[in-house]
Amino acid sequence: MIEYRKSGLSLNWIVGCPLDCGYCVRHLFDNFEMKTPRRLITDEEAVAALTGHRYFRPHRTPIQLLNRATDPMLPVVKPHLFAVLRALDEQGLTNHVLIITRWRVDPEDCAILNSFTHLRLTVLVTHSGIDDPSIEPVDSTIAATSLRTLYEHAERYRTVLYWRPIVPGLNDSPTHLERARELTAHAHATVFTGLFFRQEIADYYAAHGLPMPYDDTARRKIMPEDTEQRILDSFHRPERPMAPWGALFRKTSCAVAYAHGEADYNGHLGIRELCEICPAEQVARCQAAWTRPDLAEVTAAARQLGATGPVEIDERAIIVEGLDEPPRYFLQHGYGFQCHDKAKPHHYRQHGRAPIGWPAQNGPHTP
């Protein structure tokens, strides 16, 4: 299965995961009860399908491996992960490759990850810190230990603390925030995000007698304004400067780009309010690389992809009609400039976020 998501092409040639996590996305794809990983195609076929995809650009398209349903560091899965990484690296590809895990990583794994010489590899360690075993049955200390191990042995790859999902009342207490602060010292960057509370997940909660985190479901991730502000206040207190704790980001690609010393490949600089918490040197990198593309050129490219209606470009993003996510993100990565669907606007201070937990649909105020 190959998907094109905002972070790039996602290759899922193995499905199923014995890590029974109440927050896993597997219930969105009707395979939540699958506990044994099952390979769908060979590793060679997976590489060929990825590099032969019509939206794949060598050295540019970001790649995610095994992010839909299977933890890549499971013992029966990681040999396939390493084989695919080796095959991509041997082609001399320098694309960003993202690996997301919450399972055990040992020094021997790190040695293999360090052996890839071309790929820009990032391991994102998911850590929720949720203490309730009925909701988070996998102890978060496993991820914390893996994060420290990865960071300690990192040479050619980078490690990002994927602090998610943050849910009010579950893992946003002062103790949880302090624990996350401490973990940032063992990562090249940290990104925090909320919960995808879709109807499928709400149904799962109801069926298992779990407390509902929100009254309503949403298409986008939920991160209430007051929760975000408490996080930022905790991380950026004047008496405790950021320096020894690492940099905090709202967007995954921003954290990945910072960890590699590059500009954000998703062009988030156009959404200026996202950059308020970014290190000054990273903002400078993004400004140097961020260029508003030519309207005629973008229009021609969008038309070839099937866009309908007028194409617009403002100071924040390319705005198109009639394109679903794959072609929009193809344009976004090609131009390093945000590309939005006119029918699903991103409101000020709510880029990629649901309106739940905000005082008004368009945020507290407009710029």
BELCORUR-V225017 format. One record per backbone hydrogen bond with DSSP energy under -0.5 kcal/mol. NH is the residue of the N-H (numbers start at 1). CO is the residue of the C=O. Records with the same first field share a line. If there is no record, write none. Layout:
NH: CO, CO
This chain:
3: 10
5: 3, 8
8: 5
9: 62
10: 3
11: 9, 64
12: 1, 10
15: 38
17: 34
20: 18
21: 19
22: 135
24: 21
27: 24
28: 25
29: 26
30: 27
31: 26
34: 31
35: 33
37: 35
38: 15
40: 13
41: 13
46: 42
47: 43
48: 44
49: 45
50: 46
51: 47
52: 48
53: 50
56: 53
58: 56
60: 57
61: 57
63: 96
64: 9
65: 98
66: 11
72: 70, 100
74: 71
77: 74
78: 74
79: 75
80: 77
81: 77
82: 78
83: 79
84: 80
85: 81
86: 82
87: 83
88: 84
89: 85
90: 86
91: 87, 88
92: 89
93: 88
97: 120
98: 63
99: 122
100: 65
101: 99, 124
109: 106
110: 106
111: 107
112: 108
113: 109
114: 110
115: 111, 112
116: 113
117: 115
120: 95
121: 119
122: 97
123: 158
124: 99, 122
125: 123, 160
126: 101, 124
127: 162
131: 170
133: 131
135: 132
136: 132
137: 20
139: 137
142: 139
143: 139
144: 140
145: 141
146: 142
147: 143
148: 144
149: 145
150: 146
151: 147
152: 148
153: 149
154: 150, 151
158: 121
160: 123
161: 189
162: 125, 160
163: 161, 191
164: 127, 162
166: 193
167: 165
170: 167
171: 167
177: 173
178: 174
179: 175
180: 176
181: 177
182: 178
183: 179
184: 180
185: 182
186: 183
187: 184
188: 159
189: 159
190: 247
191: 161
192: 249
193: 163
195: 222
197: 195
198: 196
202: 198
203: 199
204: 200
205: 201
206: 202
207: 203
208: 204
209: 206
210: 205
218: 197
221: 352
222: 195
223: 221
225: 357
228: 224
229: 225
230: 226
231: 227
232: 228
233: 229
234: 230
235: 231
236: 232
240: 237
245: 242
246: 242, 243
249: 190
255: 251
256: 252
257: 253
258: 254
259: 255
260: 256
261: 258
262: 257
267: 264
270: 267
271: 268
272: 270
274: 271
275: 272
276: 273
277: 274
278: 275
282: 279
283: 279
284: 280
285: 281
286: 282
287: 283
288: 284
289: 285
290: 286
291: 289
298: 294
299: 295
300: 296
301: 297
302: 298
303: 299
304: 300
305: 301
306: 302, 303
307: 302
308: 321
312: 319
314: 317
318: 338
319: 312
320: 340
321: 308
328: 324
329: 325
330: 326
331: 327
332: 328
333: 329
334: 330
335: 331
336: 332
337: 332
338: 267
340: 318
342: 320, 340
344: 341
347: 345
350: 347
353: 350
354: 221
358: 355
363: 360
